[in-house]
Amino acid sequence: MPRYVSHPDEVIVLKRRHGQGAANIEKYVELDGYKAVQNAIEQGPEWIINTMKASGLRGRGGAGFPTGMKWSFVPKQSVKPKYVLVNGDESEPGTCKDHVIFLEDPHSVIEGTMIAGLAIGAKMGFIYLRGEYRYLLKIVEKAVADAYAKGYLGKNIFGKDGVDFDIVTQTGAGAYEVGEESALMESLEGKRGVPRIKPPFPAVVGLYGGPTVINNAETIASVPHILLMGGEEYAKLGSERNGGTRLFGISGHVERPGVYELPMGYSLRKAIYEVAGGIKGGKQLKAVVPGGSSCPVLKADEIDVGLDFDQMGKAGTMLGSGGIVVLDETVSIVEFALRTIKFYQHESCGWCIPCREGTDWIKKTLTRVYNDGGQKKDIDNVQYLAENMMGRTFCPLGDAAAMPTLGFVKKFRKEFEDYIEGKKAGTPLMTEEQELAGAAH
Amino acid sequence: MAVVTNTIFSPATAARFDKLVTLYPLKRSALVPMLLYAQDEIGYISEPVIREIAQRLDLFDLDVRSVLSYYSMLRTKPAGKFNVQVCTNISCMLRGGYEILNHCKQKLGIGHKQVTPDGTFSLEEVECIGACCWAPAMQVNYDFHEELTPAKVDSILADYAAGKGKDVK
């Protein structure tokens, strides 16, 4: 069971009901649950979308696209049914925030899905959880069943004639790639989770060919809170063009790892040194992967930056999924880079050649370097391969593999060179034998 | 819907499948969940499982095989009764994920994707399981175990071996 953490610097919006048994529908209703959706039914789609636009909420999956704008792209008239799809396929290494949401506040996801449906004119929503989250799926399934029993889902919800909404929960079966929106739709249609070419975008042609809004579970869970407090009020909590708060999962070498709710724009340095209690065991900071494993690494002297999409972009990295992975001085970047690319090589779906071949060759090359067979030109080769993956694939997985790789070899080039010359930094965590076994799988 | 009279699944699972195919605009959408639930019951995706699921969804066997081979949790060979899945991805690695994996290898005497001779345990090194802030972590079947130490792993494995472990289905 995830350990609950808190810190005085937290600004509690999304976590308001956490730790209070809000998975129980009675408790959720007692804590203002299902009020936002009833208000949304009264106020209508335009009001919902305007509130969302005013809130400055940007997609919490990683891309940071403004949610209100995304919803406004869905055509009002459509021959085909429209759908809301909630992405709970949380698989980005370093990220476990949706895990906490499904556990502590599943009804907020259900309510958010209904509000999104009202906004775009959909009558059906899907909540897709990764296959590994079976115990969370059961919690969400129970919550959905309870909502049906109360008349909050189904036909004429809340006693309103002609207002219908259905929610179906879905489980994946192990695939990082399915977290990409078009691959997610393929998976939900019972196919291999390979990406679709865009355009057309899901807002126009999505699930079953109908206009579809796809949002991350945290984005959706934020929606009822935003409607309750007002868009402007929510926006004020964050920084410029980055409304509100978000859940940051701080992991790795910190004293108090955990999922903390911090305002957008909060200092990365303070998040590590104050909120998470600083570096474990009083060691020195070496590097930070600031938003899940896809984000280019920041060096220890680059952490005076605000945690929002724009400031992180300016710092040459990304806010991503909000998973902050902290590395202390004992970590070998060569090893860390290898472990990172090993993941992407395993998860590349194989659809686009630059990603399928690129991840494999980078992994092979870095394995050779790691196993002491490296040559100096291997560093250039890795960089060349990664640069040639960028922007050349259907979905962002190719970029997601290339960007951190480029970050490691560019910012820590000296460490790679020293490693090849036999001067090793850090304490090995993997053994050669394990790495060879890994290469076979 | 194709009527399957001689189902290989338990009445409860067969009833679940009958319901699943009605939930979606296209019944093929039930394929991935059906494969996973079938595996939960049968232990792996066997040839009869492929045939029955294809029949239930009006698909060719090949369609099912194509999807089956994509998802890492689906397997075509039996695993142990308790499948120990140790995460070694970055957050877990930084906090001793490989130490936990090695400990499990020694303790169980098996390697990655192998099964103990008595069929009780199998071991897998897996990618991120979404427990990064409580690392190092592993799953035994669907149950999460977090903030692991070798000693904690010993007691968890002993509990499962003694039939006292939690088993989420």
Boltz contact constraints between the chains, C-beta under 6 A:
constraints:
  - contact:
      token1: [A, 2]
      token2: [B, 134]
      max_distance: 6.0
  - contact:
      token1: [A, 3]
      token2: [B, 134]
      max_distance: 6.0
  - contact:
      token1: [A, 90]
      token2: [B, 130]
      max_distance: 6.0
  - contact:
      token1: [A, 93]
      token2: [B, 89]
      max_distance: 6.0
  - contact:
      token1: [A, 93]
      token2: [B, 90]
      max_distance: 6.0
  - contact:
      token1: [A, 93]
      token2: [B, 128]
      max_distance: 6.0
  - contact:
      token1: [A, 94]
      token2: [B, 91]
      max_distance: 6.0
  - contact:
      token1: [A, 94]
      token2: [B, 132]
      max_distance: 6.0
  - contact:
      token1: [A, 96]
      token2: [B, 130]
      max_distance: 6.0
  - contact:
      token1: [A, 96]
      token2: [B, 131]
      max_distance: 6.0
  - contact:
      token1: [A, 96]
      token2: [B, 132]
      max_distance: 6.0
  - contact:
      token1: [A, 96]
      token2: [B, 133]
      max_distance: 6.0
  - contact:
      token1: [A, 99]
      token2: [B, 130]
      max_distance: 6.0
  - contact:
      token1: [A, 131]
      token2: [B, 36]
      max_distance: 6.0
  - contact:
      token1: [A, 131]
      token2: [B, 73]
      max_distance: 6.0
  - contact:
      token1: [A, 132]
      token2: [B, 129]
      max_distance: 6.0
  - contact:
      token1: [A, 134]
      token2: [B, 142]
      max_distance: 6.0
  - contact:
      token1: [A, 134]
      token2: [B, 168]
      max_distance: 6.0
  - contact:
      token1: [A, 135]
      token2: [B, 168]
      max_distance: 6.0
  - contact:
      token1: [A, 168]
      token2: [B, 23]
      max_distance: 6.0
  - contact:
      token1: [A, 171]
      token2: [B, 33]
      max_distance: 6.0
  - contact:
      token1: [A, 171]
      token2: [B, 36]
      max_distance: 6.0
  - contact:
      token1: [A, 173]
      token2: [B, 32]
      max_distance: 6.0
  - contact:
      token1: [A, 173]
      token2: [B, 36]
      max_distance: 6.0
  - contact:
      token1: [A, 173]
      token2: [B, 71]
      max_distance: 6.0
  - contact:
      token1: [A, 173]
      token2: [B, 73]
      max_distance: 6.0
  - contact:
      token1: [A, 173]
      token2: [B, 74]
      max_distance: 6.0
  - contact:
      token1: [A, 174]
      token2: [B, 71]
      max_distance: 6.0
  - contact:
      token1: [A, 174]
      token2: [B, 72]
      max_distance: 6.0
  - contact:
      token1: [A, 174]
      token2: [B, 73]
      max_distance: 6.0
  - contact:
      token1: [A, 175]
      token2: [B, 71]
      max_distance: 6.0
  - contact:
      token1: [A, 188]
      token2: [B, 29]
      max_distance: 6.0
  - contact:
      token1: [A, 189]
      token2: [B, 29]
      max_distance: 6.0
  - contact:
      token1: [A, 190]
      token2: [B, 28]
      max_distance: 6.0
  - contact:
      token1: [A, 190]
      token2: [B, 29]
      max_distance: 6.0
  - contact:
      token1: [A, 190]
      token2: [B, 31]
      max_distance: 6.0
  - contact:
      token1: [A, 192]
      token2: [B, 67]
      max_distance: 6.0
  - contact:
      token1: [A, 192]
      token2: [B, 70]
      max_distance: 6.0
  - contact:
      token1: [A, 208]
      token2: [B, 25]
      max_distance: 6.0
  - contact:
      token1: [A, 249]
      token2: [B, 132]
      max_distance: 6.0
  - contact:
      token1: [A, 249]
      token2: [B, 133]
      max_distance: 6.0
  - contact:
      token1: [A, 251]
      token2: [B, 91]
      max_distance: 6.0
  - contact:
      token1: [A, 251]
      token2: [B, 132]
      max_distance: 6.0
  - contact:
      token1: [A, 251]
      token2: [B, 133]
      max_distance: 6.0
  - contact:
      token1: [A, 251]
      token2: [B, 135]
      max_distance: 6.0
  - contact:
      token1: [A, 252]
      token2: [B, 91]
      max_distance: 6.0
  - contact:
      token1: [A, 252]
      token2: [B, 94]
      max_distance: 6.0
  - contact:
      token1: [A, 253]
      token2: [B, 94]
      max_distance: 6.0
  - contact:
      token1: [A, 257]
      token2: [B, 133]
      max_distance: 6.0
  - contact:
      token1: [A, 258]
      token2: [B, 133]
      max_distance: 6.0
  - contact:
      token1: [A, 259]
      token2: [B, 133]
      max_distance: 6.0
  - contact:
      token1: [A, 293]
      token2: [B, 90]
      max_distance: 6.0
  - contact:
      token1: [A, 325]
      token2: [B, 90]
      max_distance: 6.0
  - contact:
      token1: [A, 325]
      token2: [B, 91]
      max_distance: 6.0
  - contact:
      token1: [A, 339]
      token2: [B, 90]
      max_distance: 6.0
  - contact:
      token1: [A, 339]
      token2: [B, 93]
      max_distance: 6.0
  - contact:
      token1: [A, 343]
      token2: [B, 89]
      max_distance: 6.0
  - contact:
      token1: [A, 343]
      token2: [B, 127]
      max_distance: 6.0
  - contact:
      token1: [A, 346]
      token2: [B, 127]
      max_distance: 6.0
  - contact:
      token1: [A, 429]
      token2: [B, 93]
      max_distance: 6.0
  - contact:
      token1: [A, 429]
      token2: [B, 98]
      max_distance: 6.0
  - contact:
      token1: [A, 430]
      token2: [B, 98]
      max_distance: 6.0
  - contact:
      token1: [A, 437]
      token2: [B, 112]
      max_distance: 6.0
